[in-house]
């Protein structure tokens, strides 16, 4: 094992921990989220690796971004050199604004969308729905409130009578 091997193993472990933290806290993240976690982790282990604190944190951040799924769409039109920063980044892009997610999050989203498309859930009869809405509206008015408006009725009908495994507000 070379002298560099333990540093590579530590970098891999720190990258995994920073991604685990980002993915556990949110469904999408930016490299600034990874950088914050990498800074926190690097402060704890920089002396062990012999690598500078900022250098280690930057390496962990870059490795985390490489292991994430980039959600930011690519530039559709070529940007002339005159409209690029010294780093090569387009002046039309907000610096460090790339959005990332994980393959796990994309798999979970697919499961939810598949369930929303799958018929087989609860379905209330129109008569029962109408009776339930009439009771709800009567109680709301008696308590000094308002009846459901047309949009609220449409949404309630979709949830009660849609018949999908998961009811969602938007068509899928």
KEROTOR-579252 format. One record per residue (C-alpha): residue in three letters; z, y, x. Coordinates in steps of 0.001 Angstrom, whole numbers, plus 500000, padded with zeros to 6 digits. Last residue first. Example, Ala and Ser with C-alpha at 12.3 -4.5 7.8 and 13.67 -1.06 7.14 Angstrom:
<recs>
SER507140498940513670 ALA507800495500512300 
</recs>
This chain:
<recs>
UNK485832512295450895 UNK486318514779448061 UNK489179517249448648 UNK492661517154447143 UNK493487513630448192 UNK494802510661446247 UNK495465507580448346 UNK494606504080447092 UNK492032505629444759 UNK492172505451440967 UNK491407509124440459 UNK493321509279437178 UNK496732510702438070 UNK495808512558441273 UNK492476513838439949 UNK494018514771436603 UNK496817516714438338 UNK494213518619440400 UNK492100519452437335 UNK495185520539435405 UNK496289522784438295 UNK492842524383438410 UNK492792524969434652 UNK496262526527434528 UNK499477524575434003 UNK501663526086431314 UNK503984528891432300 UNK507714529224432798 UNK510580530413430601 UNK512316527023430420 UNK510787526338426984 UNK507342527157428435 UNK507796524644431263 UNK509179521992428894 UNK506211522355426518 UNK503777522294429466 UNK505308519107430891 UNK505365517352427529 UNK501709518299426842 UNK500762517207430380 UNK502418513814429851 UNK500679513356426486 UNK497278514249427951 UNK497802511832430846 UNK498896509017428520 UNK495803509548426359 UNK493501509760429389 UNK494853506461430709 UNK496612506591434073 UNK495007505018437125 UNK497041503729440066 UNK495082502642443114 UNK492198500298443545 UNK489283502434444628 UNK488993502880448371 UNK487663506252449552 UNK491120507752450095 UNK492172504531451849 UNK489217504840454235 UNK490149508479454890 UNK493745507522455702 UNK492680504692458033 UNK490128506956459730 UNK492774509612460327 UNK494996506989461946 UNK492180505901464284 UNK491500509547465241 UNK495199510068465971 UNK495291506964468189 UNK492170508086470065 UNK494110511188470996 UNK493575514880470340 UNK492287517859472263 UNK491412521476471480 UNK489876523695474162 UNK491330527214474122 UNK491988527504477870 UNK489946530732478154 UNK488325531806474889 UNK484637531007475166 UNK481936533665474891 UNK482379534740478526 UNK481151531256479440 UNK483133529339482073 UNK481476528905485456 UNK484727529667487293 UNK483301532978488530 UNK482901533929484865 UNK479643533331483023 UNK477473535800481166 UNK475320536734484178 UNK474723533019484792 UNK472929532736481467 UNK474581530664478715 UNK472583527715477455 UNK472729527353473693 UNK474767524864471693 UNK477974525187473702 UNK479946521993473273 UNK482294521478470339 UNK486037521578471030 UNK487532518237469947 UNK488004516761473433 UNK489653513321473287 UNK492478513136475825 UNK492517511149479077 UNK490674513895481003 UNK493040516547479585 UNK496047514509480741 UNK494579514127484240 UNK494023517885484438 UNK497585518621483288 UNK499112516048485661 UNK497153517481488601 UNK498200521034487649 UNK501876519986487454 UNK501637518297490861 UNK500017521365492441 UNK502558523673490843 UNK505521521691492196 UNK504115521065495653 UNK503563517451496594 UNK506176515554498613 UNK506178512954495857 UNK509963512687495557 UNK510464516456495827 UNK508025517093492959 UNK509908514704490626 UNK512087516692488237 UNK510298520034488387 UNK507049518123487880 UNK508216516823484494 UNK508888520272483037 UNK505703521705484527 UNK503700518748483146 UNK505177519295479672 UNK504188522957479699 UNK500785522179481203 UNK500034519565478523 UNK500773522105475798 UNK498693524677477697 UNK495889522104477847 UNK495564522459474118 UNK496877520138471455 UNK495947518296468307 UNK497914515860466154 UNK501298517216467205 UNK504703516305468648 UNK504202512633469500 UNK500714513174470883 UNK501956515959473173 UNK504973513927474351 UNK502990510743474890 UNK500364512783476726 UNK503016514246479068 UNK504595510805479607 UNK501239509163480388 UNK500340511932482834 UNK503723511604484526 UNK503219507854484906 UNK499719508235486310 UNK500841510958488740 UNK503772508760489813 UNK501381505864490483 UNK499034508158492411 UNK501966509471494460 UNK503129505898495150 UNK499589505038496363 UNK499208508017498781 UNK501323506389501524 UNK499032503385501367 UNK500000500000500000 
</recs>
